[in-house]
Amino acid sequence: MSTGITMKIQHIQGEILLAAADTDLVNRDLREGKLHLKVVPEFYGETSVSDETFLSSMGLCTIANLVGKHVVDLAIRNDFIDRDNLIYIDLVPHAQFARITE
């Protein structure tokens, strides 16, 4: 079963920050041990987008914060994220991305 994507793009201190989450995770509070992640609309946005829009935005951003199986799997399959760099919080995959430019 596919899930929707909710995302938000912000320009912060010269960076383009993309925050994206599986839509069904928005407003959830993920906890595991010392790890705690609040998937709030103030950060992850309220705009639902297609897989194509998300991937296009990944190509433009300099920093990304991703949470959820669908979003993270898309980023992995399109070579933005390496599966070895994931963490899991309450069994939900979470990844961060930074584009290094010279």
N, C-alpha and C positions, 0 to 999 in steps of 0.2 A: 504494500500500500504506500502510495506516495503522499507526502505531506507538503503543504505550502511553505513558502519562504517569506519571512518578514525581515526587512532590512532598513538601515538608515546610513546615509553618508554625511560625514561632517568634515569640515576643513578646520584643522587645529594646528597652530604653530607651523605652518608650511607643509603639513602632512594631510593626506586624504585618508580618513579613517572610515572603514566600512565595518559596520556591526551587522551580523546576520544570524538568524536563528530559525530553526524549524518553527512554524507558526504555532503548533500545539504546545510549545515550550514557553511562549510569552506569558508573563505573569507567574511563572513557576519559580520556586525557591529550591535550588539544588544544593544538597549537602552530603558530604562524605568525609568523615574524619575532620581534619582541620580545613578542608576545602569547602568554600561556600560561594555560590554563584547565583545572583538574583537576575533573572532574565526579564528585565523591566522595559516597557515601551519607551521610556525616556532615553534609554541608550540604544536598544535594538530597533526602535522605530515602530511604526504602525502601518507601514506600507507593505502590502503583499505584492510580490514580484514573481515573474516566471524564472525558471532555471536559466534561460538565456540572458535575462537582464542581470541576474546575480553573477553569472560567469563574466559578462561584459564588465561589470563593476569591479570584479576581482582583478581584471586586467588593467584597470585604471588606478586602483587604490595603492597607497604605499604601506598601509597598515590595515590588518583585518583581524577581527575578533569573531570567531565562528563557534556556534553551539548547536548540536543536534545531528543525528545520524544522516539525514538527507543532505543538509548543507555541507557537512564535513566530507561525506562520500563524494559529492560533486566536486569539491575542491581537490580531493585526492585524485579522482579519475582524470582531472584536467591539469594535473601536475603543479598545483599551487601549494599543496601541503604534502608532506611525507608522513605516511601512516605511523612511522616510528616516533614521531614527535607529538602524538596525541596524548592528552590526559583524559581520564574519565571521572566524572563527578556524578554520583548516584546513577552509574551505568550509562550516562549520556556523554558522548564524545565532545571534546572541546579542543579547539586549536587556535593558535595565533599565528599571524603571517606578517612578515616585514620584508619589504622590497629594498634591497641595498643598491643604491645608485652611486656612481662615481662622479 
